[in-house]
Amino acid sequence: MLERSPPSKCWLLGLVPAWALACCSHERASPPVRAAQEHSAGPAGTDFQDMQVGQPPRGFASAMSANAAPGTWIVQADPGSAGARVLAQTSTDDTDDRYPLCVREGFEAGDVTVSARFQTRAGEVDRAAGLVLRYRDRENYYVVRANALEDNVRLYKVVGGKRKQFAGELKTVSTDEWHTLRIDASGPRFAVFFDGELLFSAEDDTFATAGKIGLWTKADSVTWFDDLRYGPVLPDSPTLAPSGGGR
C-alpha cells in the first residue's frame, strides 16, 4: 500500500536559488512511525507520482555524508513511461568521497525491509545507487549500494563519516535499465537482494537501534529511483531463519 504524504509548503523556499540542493521536510514533523506498528498494513512506500516535477520530494530531507557540494534531488518525468515520475539525483560533482543522501522523514525502524527500483544514468567517477537504513545522522548509518561501473553490490557501515565494507558480491549492474535493490535487517543480521535474487547475508552490530531510511549515491552518479518501500521484515526473510540461511 503506497503512502501518500500530505502536501508541504516548504517547496516555496524554492525562491532561494539553492532550492534544488536540499529535499524539503514537513513544517511540523509528526512522530516517527515504527515498523513494528505496521505489521498488519504491510510495507509503506512512495512512487513519487503525486509530486511536482522539477521540485524536491515532499517528506524527505537532503544530507551530505562529506564536506562537499550538496546533492540535487528532484522529481523528474520518466521519458520511458508516459506520465511516470521518478526521484533523480542529478548533481555531477565528481568529488570521489562525496555521498549525497535523501532521507525519509517521519519513519524510523531497527528491524526493517527497505527496497527500491533504480536506474543508473551517468557517472564517470561512480555510477551508484544505494539504500540507507538505521540512519543516525549524515556520518553514521548502514548503506547497501549497487555500482554499474564496478559490477558489484556491497554493504557498508558509515561510522564517523568513514565507510567500511563488511559484505559484498560481484553482480552485473547495467546502466539505463531498471533494477531492484532490497535489504532486510533484523538485529545484527542482514540479507541483500538484487532483482529478486538473494545475493548474500552478513552480520554487524555497530548500529543496533532504530534509525531512518533513505536513498544514497556517490560522487558524480546520476541515478533515478522509484517505488521506495519500507516496513516490517517479511516472515520468510533469511534474517529470521534460525541458522542464518544466505550466502
C-alpha positions in Angstrom: 0.0 0.0 0.0 1.6 3.2 -1.1 1.9 6.0 1.4 0.9 9.5 0.2 2.5 12.3 2.1 0.3 15.3 2.9 1.2 18.5 0.9 4.1 20.5 2.2 4.6 24.2 1.8 8.3 24.1 2.2 9.0 24.0 -1.5 8.1 27.7 -1.6 11.6 28.2 -0.3 12.5 27.4 -3.9 12.5 31.2 -4.4 16.0 30.9 -2.9 18.5 29.9 -5.7 19.7 26.9 -3.7 16.1 25.3 -3.6 17.2 22.3 -5.6 20.1 21.5 -3.4 18.1 20.2 -0.5 15.0 18.0 -0.2 12.3 19.5 1.9 10.8 18.2 5.1 7.4 18.8 6.7 6.9 22.1 8.6 5.5 20.2 11.5 7.1 16.8 11.8 4.8 14.0 13.1 6.1 11.4 15.5 8.2 8.7 13.7 6.2 5.6 12.6 7.8 2.5 13.9 7.9 -0.5 11.7 6.5 -2.7 14.4 3.3 -0.8 14.2 2.8 -1.6 10.5 2.7 -5.4 10.6 -1.0 -5.6 9.8 -0.7 -3.0 7.0 2.4 -4.3 5.2 5.1 -2.0 3.8 4.7 1.7 3.4 6.2 3.5 0.4 6.1 6.2 -2.2 6.3 6.1 -6.0 6.6 9.9 -6.4 3.7 10.0 -8.8 1.8 12.7 -6.8 4.8 15.0 -6.5 5.6 18.1 -8.6 8.1 17.6 -11.4 11.1 19.9 -11.0 10.7 20.2 -7.2 12.4 18.3 -4.3 10.4 15.4 -3.0 7.9 16.0 -0.1 8.7 14.2 3.1 12.4 13.8 2.5 15.5 15.7 3.7 18.8 16.1 1.9 22.1 15.4 3.6 25.7 15.1 2.5 28.0 12.5 4.1 31.1 14.5 3.5 32.3 18.1 3.4 31.4 18.5 -0.3 28.8 20.2 -2.5 25.2 19.1 -1.7 23.3 16.7 -3.9 20.5 17.7 -6.2 17.4 15.6 -5.5 14.4 16.5 -7.7 11.3 14.8 -9.1 11.5 14.2 -12.8 9.3 12.8 -15.6 10.4 9.4 -16.8 10.5 9.7 -20.6 10.3 5.9 -21.0 6.9 5.7 -19.4 4.1 8.2 -20.2 3.1 10.1 -17.1 5.5 8.4 -14.8 7.7 10.2 -12.3 11.0 9.3 -10.6 13.2 10.8 -8.0 16.6 11.8 -9.5 19.9 12.8 -8.1 21.3 15.0 -10.8 24.4 16.7 -9.4 27.6 15.7 -11.3 30.2 16.9 -8.8 33.0 14.3 -9.2 34.5 14.5 -5.7 35.3 10.9 -5.0 34.3 10.7 -1.3 31.0 12.6 -1.8 27.8 10.8 -0.7 24.5 12.6 -1.4 21.7 11.3 0.8 17.9 11.8 0.6 16.4 10.7 4.0 12.8 9.7 4.6 11.2 11.9 7.3 8.7 10.5 9.8 9.7 6.9 9.8 12.2 5.0 12.0 12.9 1.3 12.4 15.6 -1.1 13.5 14.3 -4.3 12.1 13.2 -3.3 8.7 13.0 -4.2 5.0 13.9 -1.4 2.5 13.7 -1.7 -1.3 13.6 0.5 -4.3 13.8 0.3 -8.1 16.7 2.3 -9.5 18.4 3.1 -12.8 21.9 4.4 -13.1 22.0 7.0 -15.8 25.5 8.6 -15.9 28.8 9.0 -14.0 32.5 8.8 -14.8 33.9 8.5 -11.3 31.0 6.4 -10.0 27.6 5.1 -11.1 25.9 4.0 -7.9 22.5 3.6 -6.2 22.1 2.9 -2.5 19.6 2.2 0.3 20.3 3.7 3.7 19.0 2.2 7.0 19.4 2.8 10.7 20.4 6.3 9.8 21.5 8.4 12.9 23.0 11.4 11.1 24.9 12.1 7.9 28.0 10.4 9.3 26.5 7.3 10.9 24.4 4.7 9.1 24.3 1.5 7.1 24.2 1.6 3.3 23.9 -1.1 0.6 24.8 0.0 -2.8 24.9 -1.3 -6.4 27.6 0.0 -8.8 27.3 -0.1 -12.6 31.0 0.7 -13.2 32.3 -1.9 -10.8 29.5 -4.5 -11.4 29.1 -5.3 -7.7 26.8 -4.9 -4.7 28.4 -4.0 -1.4 27.2 -3.5 2.2 28.9 -0.8 4.3 28.7 0.8 7.7 29.5 4.5 7.8 30.9 5.4 11.2 32.1 9.0 11.9 31.8 9.7 8.1 34.2 6.8 7.2 32.9 3.9 5.1 33.8 0.3 5.9 32.7 -2.6 3.8 31.7 -5.8 5.6 30.0 -7.8 2.9 29.6 -7.8 -0.9 29.1 -9.8 -4.1 30.0 -9.4 -7.8 26.9 -8.7 -9.9 26.3 -7.2 -13.3 24.6 -3.8 -12.9 23.6 -2.5 -16.3 23.2 1.3 -17.0 19.9 2.8 -18.3 17.9 -0.2 -17.2 15.7 -0.6 -14.1 16.9 -2.9 -11.3 15.5 -3.6 -7.8 17.7 -3.4 -4.7 16.4 -4.7 -1.3 17.9 -5.1 2.2 16.4 -6.9 5.2 17.8 -6.1 8.7 16.9 -8.0 11.9 19.1 -7.4 14.9 22.7 -7.8 13.7 21.7 -9.9 10.6 21.3 -8.5 7.1 20.2 -10.0 3.8 20.7 -8.3 0.5 18.7 -9.0 -2.7 19.2 -7.8 -6.3 16.4 -8.1 -8.9 14.7 -10.6 -6.6 17.8 -12.8 -6.0 19.4 -13.3 -2.6 23.0 -12.2 -3.1 24.4 -12.5 0.4 23.8 -12.4 4.1 26.0 -10.7 6.7 26.2 -9.7 10.4 27.2 -6.5 12.1 26.1 -4.9 15.4 27.5 -1.3 15.1 24.1 0.3 14.9 21.7 -1.8 16.9 18.7 0.6 17.4 16.1 2.2 15.2 17.0 4.9 12.7 15.7 6.5 9.5 15.9 5.0 6.0 16.7 6.8 2.7 18.4 6.8 -0.7 22.1 7.3 -1.5 24.5 8.0 -4.3 28.2 8.6 -4.7 30.4 11.3 -6.4 29.1 12.1 -9.9 26.4 9.4 -10.1 23.3 10.5 -11.9 20.7 8.0 -10.6 16.9 7.6 -10.8 14.8 5.9 -8.0 11.2 4.8 -7.9 8.9 2.6 -5.8 10.7 3.1 -2.5 9.2 0.7 0.1 9.9 0.1 3.7 8.3 -1.8 6.6 8.5 -4.9 8.7 10.8 -7.8 7.8 8.9 -10.5 6.0 8.5 -13.8 7.8 10.5 -15.7 5.1 13.5 -13.4 5.3 16.9 -15.1 5.8 17.5 -12.7 8.6 14.8 -14.5 10.6 15.9 -18.1 9.8 17.3 -20.0 12.9 20.6 -20.9 11.1 21.0 -17.7 9.0 20.2 -19.1 5.6 22.0 -16.8 2.9 25.4 -16.9 1.3 
